[in-house]
Amino acid sequence: MHNVRPEKAAKVAEIKELLNGAKCTVLVNYCGLTVAEDTKFRRGMREAGVKYVVVKNTLLRIAAQEVGIEGLEAHLEQNTAIAVAPEDPVEVCKIIEEFAKDHKALEIKAGVLDGKLISEAEIKALAALPPKEVLLAKMLGSMQAPITGFVNVLQGTIRNAVYVLEAIREKKEKETA
């Protein structure tokens, strides 16, 4: 463990807990945002269930090393805030990407997905994915398609048998009449 003053050790432990409990963590440089813009950004994060925290680069570097995340050091310059998504990694990427489109001052630095470092381009690719519900619906639809086709084939056979029986019944009615 690094030589960290006791008052900073608690903050390092808090950052480690955030990193360990996250599916996805995105690092951003918030320098240049106005207070109103930052407040709007934080509100959007909070509504989505994403924890957004401003951190000191040194403490984040120590916490990342202790958790086993490598390569983060190159991105720890200037002001850094982390957005931590405990559940849906796509959601946090979408929120940040949408906000960054309208507010050029917000700079995406890098991210961590399942303990591995990801680039800004990969974060943007995650943001471009459809929502989880849409992906699940597509997967369910593709799983149901063969079953639906099989049911239609079986129904066609039964339907044809009914038509034959109906034709026989009509023929017998004509013969008896």
Residue, then its C-alpha position, 0 to 999 in steps of 0.5 A: m500500500h502507498n504511504v497515504r496520510p490517515e485523513k486521505a486513506a478514508k477517501v482512497a478507500e471510498i474511491k476503491e469501493l466505488l471502483n469495485g462496485a461499478k460495472c462501468t466508470v467514466l472519467v471526465n474533465y469538467c473544467g470549463l463547465t458553468v455552475a448551472e451546466d454542472t448542476k444540470f449534469r449532476r442532476g441527470m446523473r443522479e436521476a439515472g442512478v449514477k454516482y458522480v464524484v470529483v476526485k483528486n488525481t493522486l487519490l484516484r491513481i492510488a485507488a486504481q492501482e490497489v484495485g488492479i486497474e492499469g493504464l489509468e495514470a495517463h488520463l489523470e491530468q487536469n480536473t477529474a470527476i468519475a461517473v460510476a454506474p453500478e448497473d447499466p454501463v450503456e446508460v452512463c455512457k449515453i448520458i455523458e455522450e449526450f451532455a458532451k455533444d451540447h457542452k464542449a467543455l466536458e471532455i471524456k478522458a477514459g473509462v473502466l468497464d469490468g475492470k479493464l481500461i476503455s478509450e473515449a472511442e469505446i465509450k462513444a461506441l457503448a453510448a451508440l448501443p440501443p437501450k438494454e430493453v430494445l436489445l432484449a426485445k430483439m433477442l427474444g424476437s429472434m428466439q421466438a421466430p423459429i417457434t412461431g414458424f413451426v407453429n404456423v406450419l403445424q396450424g397449416t397442416i391442421r387447417n388443411a385437414v379441417y378443409v378436407l373434412e369440411a369438403i367431405r361433409e359438404k359432399k355427403e350432404k349433397e349426396t343425401a339431399 
